[in-house]
Amino acid sequence: MKQILQLSLAQLRGFLREPGILFWAFAFPILMAWVLGAAFDKKGEGPVSVSLVQTSPAALRPTAGASLKKDPLIHLREESADAALLALRRGESQIIVEENSAGVKVRFDPANQEAVLARYRAERALSKNQLPVNVEQITARGSRYVDFLVPGLVALGIMNSCMWGIGWLMIEFRMKKLLRAMIAASMKRIQYLISFFVTRIIANTVETGLLLLFAGLYFGIRIEGTLLAFMMVIVAGLVAFTGIAILGACRAASTQVGNGILNAVTLPLMILSGVFFSYHNFPDAVVPIIRYLPLTLLADSLRAVFVEGAGVAQVWLSCAILCITGAITFVAGLRFYRWY
């Protein structure tokens, strides 16, 4: 028992001497709990966003708008039919309430749990004035939850492919002393780093192609925008996350610290950037910041191409920001890279 105790204490001392490991083991879970809590705390009691479309003269309209405005748990957006559909596709609103002289229609996607909650709240608010309500489930392509999800999964696949396919591999090569042998040969260091980008283009083409093939055959998802815009967004995303992966892996000397660094980048982005749910669930004060995170720009641009029919003119700015992000992080990673 004495030997076991001494060996255990030696391992604990080694653990405590690594500040990086302490951060990922203790501080990082607390930070993640705070981020998730900000998005989902009192989710059932928070406001829902409802798009109100009015198609009849004001004198002939029911009182749906007034009824919905009285409910403090409903954030009402009065807009045109096209704007309401676009807001629904982007996750900015959960349901559409159409108001005309004949009555009120509530349109929602039953596969989206936020939309189901918004539907019941809207019906409750409308029932107080005894308004006749018709419910219509949205099944049209482009307005379903799966149309929101698949572009987000493509973006998530690009991020994970780069962060783990590049960052983790670099850390592993450093630990195995392979980088020392490589730089001893007649190899330019920048060529070595660029080779990872080329490899990710090939690998991610296959990964994305298989996902889109399945989504197209099973869910009927199609790319509504131009193929050139789609390719631009994919390449820009690879450029951005290749640079971020190189910067993240430039100094890590152990798998424990490397794993923590990569998770510290990927997990918050996966939660904040609207891959599985709209980032408009977060407080309004942080939404403008979240909107310009790399994964958010990538996911939003892909959704614009997939469901909004966006072309090069609509996505070039996001692509430029992603490419600049990749260039800055690549240069920084090359500058501080630890080759041995």
C-alpha positions as CSV (number, residue, x, y, z in Angstrom):
1,M,0.0,0.0,0.0
2,K,2.9,2.4,0.8
3,Q,4.3,1.9,-2.7
4,I,0.9,2.4,-4.3
5,L,0.4,5.6,-2.3
6,Q,3.8,7.0,-3.3
7,L,3.2,6.2,-7.0
8,S,-0.2,7.8,-6.8
9,L,1.2,11.0,-5.2
10,A,3.9,11.2,-7.9
11,Q,1.3,11.1,-10.6
12,L,-0.8,13.8,-8.8
13,R,2.3,16.0,-8.5
14,G,2.9,15.7,-12.2
15,F,-0.7,16.5,-12.9
16,L,-0.5,19.6,-10.7
17,R,2.7,20.8,-12.4
18,E,0.9,21.2,-15.7
19,P,-1.1,24.4,-15.6
20,G,-2.5,23.6,-19.1
21,I,-4.0,20.4,-17.8
22,L,-5.4,22.1,-14.7
23,F,-7.2,24.6,-16.9
24,W,-8.8,22.0,-19.2
25,A,-9.7,19.7,-16.4
26,F,-11.2,22.3,-14.0
27,A,-11.8,25.7,-15.5
28,F,-12.9,24.7,-19.0
29,P,-16.0,22.6,-17.8
30,I,-17.1,25.6,-15.7
31,L,-16.8,27.9,-18.8
32,M,-18.8,25.4,-20.9
33,A,-21.5,25.2,-18.2
34,W,-21.8,29.0,-18.2
35,V,-22.1,29.2,-22.0
36,L,-24.7,26.4,-22.2
37,G,-26.6,27.9,-19.2
38,A,-26.7,31.3,-21.0
39,A,-28.3,29.7,-24.0
40,F,-30.7,27.2,-22.3
41,D,-31.4,28.5,-18.8
42,K,-35.2,28.9,-18.3
43,K,-35.6,28.0,-22.0
44,G,-39.3,27.1,-21.5
45,E,-39.9,30.5,-19.8
46,G,-37.9,32.7,-22.3
47,P,-39.5,34.6,-25.2
48,V,-40.1,33.1,-28.6
49,S,-39.9,34.9,-31.9
50,V,-43.0,35.0,-34.1
51,S,-43.3,36.5,-37.6
52,L,-46.7,38.2,-38.2
53,V,-47.8,38.5,-41.8
54,Q,-50.9,40.7,-42.4
55,T,-52.4,40.4,-45.9
56,S,-55.7,42.2,-45.6
57,P,-56.7,45.8,-45.1
58,A,-56.4,47.1,-41.6
59,A,-60.1,47.6,-41.2
60,L,-60.8,43.9,-42.0
61,R,-58.0,42.3,-39.9
62,P,-58.7,40.3,-36.8
63,T,-57.0,41.3,-33.6
64,A,-54.2,38.7,-33.8
65,G,-51.4,41.2,-33.8
66,A,-52.8,43.0,-30.7
67,S,-53.3,39.6,-28.9
68,L,-49.8,38.5,-29.6
69,K,-48.3,41.8,-28.5
70,K,-49.9,41.5,-25.1
71,D,-48.0,38.3,-24.3
72,P,-44.6,39.2,-22.8
73,L,-43.2,35.8,-23.8
74,I,-43.7,36.5,-27.5
75,H,-41.3,38.7,-29.5
76,L,-43.4,39.8,-32.5
77,R,-41.9,40.6,-35.9
78,E,-44.3,42.3,-38.3
79,E,-43.0,41.7,-41.8
80,S,-43.9,40.6,-45.3
81,A,-44.5,37.0,-46.4
82,D,-41.1,36.7,-48.1
83,A,-39.3,38.3,-45.1
84,A,-41.1,36.0,-42.7
85,L,-40.1,32.9,-44.6
86,L,-36.5,34.1,-44.8
87,A,-36.4,34.7,-41.0
88,L,-37.8,31.2,-40.5
89,R,-35.1,29.6,-42.6
90,R,-32.4,31.5,-40.8
91,G,-33.7,30.6,-37.4
92,E,-34.5,34.2,-36.5
93,S,-38.2,33.3,-35.9
94,Q,-39.8,30.0,-34.9
95,I,-43.3,30.3,-36.5
96,I,-45.3,32.3,-39.0
97,V,-48.7,33.7,-38.1
98,E,-50.7,34.8,-41.2
99,E,-53.5,37.2,-40.5
100,N,-56.2,38.1,-43.0
101,S,-60.0,38.8,-43.1
102,A,-60.9,35.1,-43.0
103,G,-58.9,34.3,-39.8
104,V,-55.5,33.4,-38.5
105,K,-53.2,30.7,-39.7
106,V,-50.2,29.4,-37.7
107,R,-47.4,27.8,-39.7
108,F,-44.6,25.8,-38.1
109,D,-42.3,22.9,-38.5
110,P,-43.3,20.0,-36.1
111,A,-39.7,18.6,-36.1
112,N,-38.4,21.8,-34.5
113,Q,-39.1,21.8,-30.8
114,E,-38.7,25.6,-30.5
115,A,-41.4,25.9,-33.2
116,V,-43.7,23.6,-31.3
117,L,-43.3,25.7,-28.1
118,A,-43.9,28.9,-30.1
119,R,-47.0,27.4,-31.7
120,Y,-48.6,26.7,-28.3
121,R,-47.8,30.1,-26.9
122,A,-49.2,31.8,-30.0
123,E,-52.4,29.7,-29.8
124,R,-52.8,30.5,-26.1
125,A,-52.4,34.2,-26.8
126,L,-54.9,34.1,-29.7
127,S,-57.4,32.0,-27.7
128,K,-57.9,34.8,-25.2
129,N,-59.7,36.8,-27.8
130,Q,-61.5,33.7,-29.2
131,L,-59.9,34.0,-32.6
132,P,-60.3,31.1,-35.0
133,V,-56.9,29.6,-35.6
134,N,-55.9,27.2,-38.3
135,V,-52.7,25.2,-37.9
136,E,-50.5,24.3,-40.9
137,Q,-47.4,22.2,-40.7
138,I,-44.5,23.4,-42.9
139,T,-43.1,20.6,-45.1
140,A,-41.8,22.6,-48.1
141,R,-38.1,22.1,-48.9
142,G,-36.0,24.9,-47.5
143,S,-38.2,25.7,-44.5
144,R,-37.8,22.5,-42.5
145,Y,-35.5,22.0,-39.6
146,V,-33.4,19.5,-41.6
147,D,-32.7,22.3,-44.1
148,F,-31.3,24.3,-41.3
149,L,-29.4,21.4,-39.8
150,V,-27.6,19.9,-42.9
151,P,-25.6,23.0,-43.9
152,G,-24.6,23.4,-40.2
153,L,-23.3,19.8,-40.2
154,V,-21.3,20.5,-43.4
155,A,-19.7,23.5,-41.6
156,L,-19.1,21.4,-38.5
157,G,-17.5,18.7,-40.6
158,I,-15.1,21.2,-42.1
159,M,-14.1,22.5,-38.7
160,N,-13.5,19.1,-37.1
161,S,-11.7,17.8,-40.2
162,C,-9.2,20.6,-40.0
163,M,-8.9,20.9,-36.2
164,W,-8.4,17.2,-35.6
165,G,-7.0,16.1,-39.0
166,I,-4.4,18.8,-38.9
167,G,-3.9,20.0,-35.4
168,W,-3.9,16.6,-33.7
169,L,-1.7,15.1,-36.4
170,M,0.9,17.9,-35.9
171,I,1.0,17.4,-32.2
172,E,1.4,13.6,-32.7
173,F,4.3,14.2,-35.1
174,R,6.0,16.5,-32.7
175,M,5.7,14.0,-29.9
176,K,7.2,11.2,-32.0
177,K,10.1,13.5,-33.0
178,L,9.1,13.2,-36.7
179,L,9.2,16.9,-37.3
180,R,12.8,17.1,-36.3
181,A,13.6,14.6,-39.0
182,M,11.5,16.4,-41.6
183,I,13.1,19.8,-41.1
184,A,16.6,18.2,-41.2
185,A,15.7,17.2,-44.8
186,S,15.6,19.6,-47.7
187,M,12.0,20.7,-47.0
188,K,10.7,24.2,-46.7
189,R,8.6,24.6,-43.6
190,I,5.8,26.5,-45.3
191,Q,5.4,23.7,-47.8
192,Y,5.0,21.2,-45.1
193,L,2.1,23.3,-43.6
194,I,0.5,23.9,-46.9
195,S,0.4,20.2,-47.6
196,F,-2.0,19.7,-44.8
197,F,-4.4,22.2,-46.5
198,V,-4.2,20.2,-49.7
199,T,-4.9,16.9,-47.9
200,R,-7.9,18.5,-46.1
201,I,-9.4,19.6,-49.5
202,I,-9.3,16.1,-50.8
203,A,-10.6,14.4,-47.6
204,N,-13.3,17.0,-47.0
205,T,-14.6,16.7,-50.6
206,V,-15.3,13.1,-50.0
207,E,-16.8,13.7,-46.5
208,T,-19.0,16.5,-47.7
209,G,-20.0,14.7,-50.8
210,L,-21.2,11.6,-48.9
211,L,-23.2,13.7,-46.4
212,L,-24.9,15.7,-49.2
213,L,-25.6,12.5,-51.2
214,F,-27.4,11.0,-48.2
215,A,-29.3,14.3,-47.4
216,G,-30.3,14.6,-51.0
217,L,-31.6,11.0,-51.4
218,Y,-33.3,10.8,-48.0
219,F,-34.5,14.3,-47.2
220,G,-34.6,15.7,-50.7
221,I,-32.2,18.6,-49.9
222,R,-30.8,20.5,-52.9
223,I,-28.4,23.3,-53.3
224,E,-30.5,26.2,-54.5
225,G,-27.6,28.6,-55.0
226,T,-24.8,28.5,-57.5
227,L,-22.2,25.8,-57.4
228,L,-19.4,28.4,-57.6
229,A,-20.7,30.1,-54.5
230,F,-20.9,26.8,-52.7
231,M,-17.3,25.9,-53.7
232,M,-16.1,29.4,-52.6
233,V,-17.6,29.0,-49.2
234,I,-16.2,25.5,-48.7
235,V,-12.6,26.6,-49.7
236,A,-12.9,29.7,-47.5
237,G,-13.9,27.5,-44.6
238,L,-11.0,25.2,-45.2
239,V,-8.6,28.1,-45.4
240,A,-9.9,29.6,-42.1
241,F,-9.8,26.4,-40.0
242,T,-6.5,25.2,-41.5
243,G,-4.9,28.4,-40.2
244,I,-6.7,28.1,-36.8
245,A,-5.6,24.4,-36.5
246,I,-2.0,25.3,-37.2
247,L,-2.0,28.1,-34.7
248,G,-3.7,25.9,-32.1
249,A,-1.2,23.1,-32.5
250,C,1.9,25.3,-32.9
251,R,3.2,25.0,-29.3
252,A,1.4,22.0,-27.7
253,A,4.0,19.4,-26.6
254,S,1.7,16.7,-25.1
255,T,-1.6,15.1,-26.1
256,Q,-3.3,16.2,-22.9
257,V,-2.6,19.9,-23.6
258,G,-3.2,19.5,-27.3
259,N,-6.6,17.8,-26.7
260,G,-7.6,20.6,-24.4
261,I,-6.6,23.3,-26.8
262,L,-8.5,21.7,-29.7
263,N,-11.6,21.1,-27.6
264,A,-11.4,24.7,-26.3
265,V,-11.8,25.9,-29.9
266,T,-14.2,23.3,-31.3
267,L,-16.7,22.9,-28.5
268,P,-17.6,26.6,-27.9
269,L,-17.8,27.2,-31.6
270,M,-20.1,24.2,-32.0
271,I,-22.4,25.5,-29.3
272,L,-22.3,29.2,-30.1
273,S,-22.4,29.2,-33.9
274,G,-25.8,27.8,-34.6
275,V,-25.1,24.4,-35.9
276,F,-28.0,22.6,-34.2
277,F,-30.0,25.6,-33.0
278,S,-30.2,29.3,-33.8
279,Y,-27.7,31.5,-32.1
280,H,-30.4,34.0,-31.6
281,N,-31.2,32.0,-28.4
282,F,-28.3,33.8,-26.8
283,P,-28.7,37.3,-25.3
284,D,-29.1,40.0,-27.8
285,A,-25.9,41.7,-26.6
286,V,-23.6,38.8,-27.8
287,V,-25.4,37.9,-31.0
288,P,-23.4,40.5,-33.1
289,I,-20.2,39.0,-31.8
290,I,-21.4,35.4,-32.5
291,R,-22.4,36.4,-36.0
292,Y,-18.7,36.9,-37.0
293,L,-17.2,33.8,-35.4
294,P,-15.6,31.6,-38.1
295,L,-18.0,28.7,-37.8
296,T,-21.0,31.1,-37.7
297,L,-19.9,32.8,-40.9
298,L,-19.3,29.4,-42.6
299,A,-22.7,27.9,-41.5
300,D,-24.7,31.0,-42.3
301,S,-23.0,31.2,-45.8
302,L,-23.8,27.6,-46.5
303,R,-27.4,28.0,-45.4
304,A,-27.7,31.1,-47.7
305,V,-26.4,29.0,-50.6
306,F,-28.5,25.9,-49.7
307,V,-31.9,27.4,-49.0
308,E,-31.8,31.0,-50.1
309,G,-30.3,30.5,-53.5
310,A,-27.4,32.8,-52.8
311,G,-24.7,33.4,-55.4
312,V,-21.2,34.8,-55.3
313,A,-22.4,38.4,-54.7
314,Q,-24.1,37.3,-51.5
315,V,-21.3,35.3,-49.9
316,W,-18.1,37.0,-51.1
317,L,-17.8,39.1,-47.9
318,S,-18.1,36.2,-45.6
319,C,-15.6,34.3,-47.7
320,A,-13.2,37.2,-47.6
321,I,-13.4,37.4,-43.8
322,L,-12.8,33.6,-43.5
323,C,-9.8,33.8,-45.8
324,I,-8.3,36.7,-43.9
325,T,-8.8,34.8,-40.6
326,G,-7.0,31.8,-42.1
327,A,-4.2,33.9,-43.4
328,I,-3.6,35.7,-40.1
329,T,-3.7,32.5,-38.0
330,F,-1.5,30.6,-40.6
331,V,1.2,33.3,-40.5
332,A,1.0,33.4,-36.7
333,G,1.2,29.6,-36.4
334,L,4.2,29.5,-38.8
335,R,5.9,32.2,-36.7
336,F,5.5,30.5,-33.4
337,Y,5.5,26.9,-34.5
338,R,7.5,24.5,-32.3
339,W,9.2,22.1,-34.6
340,Y,10.9,20.0,-31.9
